[in-house]
Amino acid sequence: MTMLNPIKAFFRRIFNFIIDKFSIVKDIFYIGGSDTLPPPLTQEEEREAISRLKESNEAKTMLIEHNLRLVVYLAKKFESTGINVEDLISIGTIGLIKAVNTYKAEKNIKLATYASKCIENEILMHLRRVGKTKTEISFDEPLNIDWDGNELLLSDILGTEEDVVFRNMENEVDLCLLNDSIRKLNKREYMIMKLRFGLDNSKSFTQKEVADILGISQSYISRLEKKILNRLKKDINKAV
């Protein structure tokens, strides 16, 4: 039996885990038939895949597979943190999958821009968990060759400052996960969160004010709030 080379074996392991985790079709288990990662999609191919994103797992897989080069590039920029680069790529790939699953073309943000923020945010969250510091990323280093044969820089993929509309875009995926977790709360828990933090564009109140509204003690509201927030945090970590 012929053994897979290390790169193929590594990506087989990543994709078996991540595709299972995010319910994506198992059409690919390693990247291509050579040691190189798939090239970026052409603009037309990407537009077509994005148009089928909501109803096609094949389109999701295509967008993930052809953006893995971006994951590897960004992950390698964090090598100085001491984290194994394979682990960083695995973590960054989760960010890429989350980006593809939550991408909204109507916001007029490039997929690569959105995905880069999600990938970097996923890695940074992991580094914060393990107490590592962020490394500098140069946007002017060569990333790839585009379909016209021109050298492609990370800054080219991300676009100009006009393309980067949301500075806090990396938080959007986490907000989606948070909203999913909040919907799982029971009626009283949801009411406490709504009153305390102004959910659904409502007014926010202090713990004492919430206690008065609900007719219970402030200390009890404090305990419930802490319990709810801890559960929401666990739910989000499980989703990651």
Buried (B, 14 or more C-beta within 10 A) or exposed (E): EEEBEEBBEBBBBBBEEBBEEBEBEEEBBBBBEEEEBBBBBEEEBBEEBBEBBEEEBEBBBBBBBBBBBBBBBBBBBBEEBEBEBBEBBBBBBBBBBBBBBBBEBEEEBBBBBBBBBBBBBBBBBBBEEEEBEBEEBEEEEEBBEBBEEEEBBBEBBBEEEEEBEEEEBBBBBBEBBBEEBBEEBEEEBBBBBBBBEEBEEEEEBEBEBBBBEBEBEBEEBBEBBEEBEEBBEEBBEEBB
